Amino acid sequence: PPLADGLLGDNAFCYDMMYGAEPTAFVRWAESQGGRGVDGLGMLVEQAAESFLIWRGLKPETAPVIAALRQAL
């Protein structure tokens, strides 16, 4: 939905659960308003790592996985 200009406060952080090579419309809007926008890739990988920990008793390093996925996009 359309969001009004001036809606974000100082140091606003906006998160979109979508991920891909290009920022989503929401992330672009947040950045245009002075906020910091991020996508959902990090959350996807971190949730997978937590699940792996539960099932296998080992938590994988996530930074290299996120970097590799970002490079592949």
C-alpha positions as CSV (number, residue, x, y, z in Angstrom):
1,P,0.0,0.0,0.0
2,P,1.1,3.6,-0.5
3,L,2.9,5.0,2.5
4,A,3.1,8.7,3.4
5,D,6.3,10.7,3.2
6,G,7.7,11.5,6.7
7,L,6.3,8.4,8.2
8,L,9.7,7.1,9.4
9,G,11.4,8.3,12.5
10,D,15.1,8.9,12.9
11,N,17.3,5.8,12.4
12,A,14.4,3.8,11.1
13,F,15.0,0.2,10.1
14,C,12.6,-1.4,7.6
15,Y,12.6,-5.1,6.9
16,D,11.0,-6.9,4.0
17,M,10.7,-10.7,4.1
18,M,11.2,-10.9,0.4
19,Y,14.6,-11.4,-1.1
20,G,16.2,-11.2,-4.6
21,A,18.7,-9.4,-6.8
22,E,16.8,-6.2,-6.6
23,P,15.4,-4.4,-3.6
24,T,11.6,-4.5,-3.2
25,A,9.4,-1.5,-3.6
26,F,9.1,-1.3,0.2
27,V,12.9,-1.3,0.8
28,R,13.3,1.3,-2.0
29,W,10.7,3.5,-0.3
30,A,12.3,3.1,3.1
31,E,15.7,4.1,1.7
32,S,14.2,7.1,-0.1
33,Q,12.8,8.2,3.3
34,G,16.2,8.0,5.0
35,G,15.6,4.7,6.6
36,R,17.6,1.6,6.2
37,G,16.0,-1.3,4.3
38,V,17.0,-4.9,4.3
39,D,15.6,-8.0,2.7
40,G,14.7,-11.4,4.1
41,L,17.7,-13.5,3.0
42,G,19.5,-13.3,6.3
43,M,16.5,-14.4,8.2
44,L,15.9,-17.3,5.9
45,V,19.5,-18.5,6.4
46,E,19.5,-17.9,10.2
47,Q,16.2,-19.9,10.5
48,A,17.7,-22.7,8.6
49,A,20.8,-22.7,10.8
50,E,18.6,-22.8,13.9
51,S,16.7,-25.7,12.5
52,F,19.9,-27.5,11.7
53,L,21.1,-27.0,15.3
54,I,17.8,-28.5,16.6
55,W,18.0,-31.5,14.4
56,R,21.8,-32.1,14.2
57,G,23.2,-30.4,17.3
58,L,25.5,-28.3,15.2
59,K,25.0,-24.6,14.2
60,P,26.6,-23.8,10.8
61,E,28.4,-20.6,10.1
62,T,25.9,-18.4,8.3
63,A,28.0,-15.6,7.0
64,P,29.6,-17.6,4.2
65,V,26.2,-19.0,3.2
66,I,24.6,-15.6,3.0
67,A,27.6,-14.3,1.0
68,A,27.4,-17.2,-1.4
69,L,23.7,-16.7,-1.9
70,R,24.0,-13.0,-2.5
71,Q,26.7,-13.7,-5.1
72,A,24.4,-16.2,-6.8
73,L,21.5,-13.7,-7.0
